[in-house]
């Protein structure tokens, strides 16, 4: 564990300039931590909190009234400085972080009508829980839980799309990335406050939905590293960052619900003070690609 290896522990604030007191491996690890937790956060969140358009087609199972459930696989590209050895500080390492989760949406209030507009103010309770498998340089298995609400602004009709605004809070348990026996490692949980504005329309058996998202990610993370002139050491950090995203999904009606595919992009972040992307070979300003595959049914 990082705590067992640490011979020194320094508190640093988000984006504080520490290049002058840290060896290169520690500086690269500090930037990696700054970039890692939002990328893991968007993998846990995905784009739309409810895949597909508002309604599902096909058989209603009748287990839970006014509730839909989604079995969902999320994935995001994890792009960070290569921390495997002290000699690979100018390289970039790309891997994939995945989250397997179960989501539910329960209608609490059907909303009201105004003229031809219906579903105004409809309210849904959103819940989800999932696992973050240890793949690539991620070690162990993490968990993710979340909850929130979706507010209907306009229900979809034959001539108009459906509009909805949602807000959710999620927490992903502490994850470990890398190996500080040979290079550097990161340990961090992720807390996420996110909102989504979506517009969706069904055309025959195909449902189309697009939206824009905003997330406020935060973490209390740490980095561990070995350096020949300093030995093992650790740095702790309390960080937060805001990111914007764009996403869209396509749903295909099945006899038991909808099969949905989603793709999206999240904006990048800033470099820590004193970090030069051209010199180090990793640019934290690049965006993150993410996607989802889900089966949504009426419970």
C-alpha positions, 0 to 999 in steps of 0.5 A: 500500500502507498501508506506503507511505502511513504517516507514523506507525505505532502499536502498539495492543493488542486493544481498547485505548482510543485514541480520544483520540489518533486522528481520527474516521476512524482510530477508525472504521477501528480498530473496523472491523478489530476486527469484520471479521476474525471475519466473514471467518473465519466465511465461510471456516469455515461451520457444519459442516466436513462438509456433510450427515449422516455418510453419502452416498447414490448412486454411489461413484466409487471414486477414493479409498477411504473419502473424500467430497469437497464442492464448497462455496460459503460466504457471510457478511454483512460488516457494518462502518462505512462507511469510504469517505469521511471524511464517512460515519463514522456510516453502516453498509456491508453487503456479502457475502464469499464463499469457494469451496472444496473439502473432503475427509473421509477415514475413518481409523478406523471406531470400535467398538460397545458394545451397540446403539451403533456408530461410537464413536470413529470418526476422520476426517481433514478437509482443505479449500482455497479462494479468497476472491474480491474482491467489494464493498469486498474487493480482490484474491483471497485463499486459505484452507487448513485441516485437522483431525479429526472424532471420531464419538461415535455413528453414526446408526442407524434409531432414533438420530441421529449425533453428532460432534465436530470441530476444525479450524485454518484460515488465510486469506491477507491481504485488503484492504478499503476505500480509504485514498485517500478514506477508510480501508482495512484489511489483515488475514489470519485464523487460526481455531481452531474446533470443532463439535458436530453431530447429524444424522439422515436421513429418507428422501432428506432428511438433517437436521443441526444443531450449535453451534460455537466459533471463536477468530479471530486476526489481525495487521492494519493500518488506513490512512487520510487525515486533513486535519490529519494526512495519511496514517497507519497503525495496526497491531494484533494481535487475537483474539476468540472467537465462538459460532455455531448452524447447521443444514443440509438435504441432499437425496440425488442419484444421485451424492451429496447437495446440501446447503444450510446456514444459520447465525448467529454471535454479535457482538463487543464495541466497542473501549474508548471506542466508542459504537455509538449515537453512531457508528451501527454496533453491533459486538454484532450477529451475523453471518448465514452460509450454504453451498451444497454438492455432496457425493459419495463419491470 
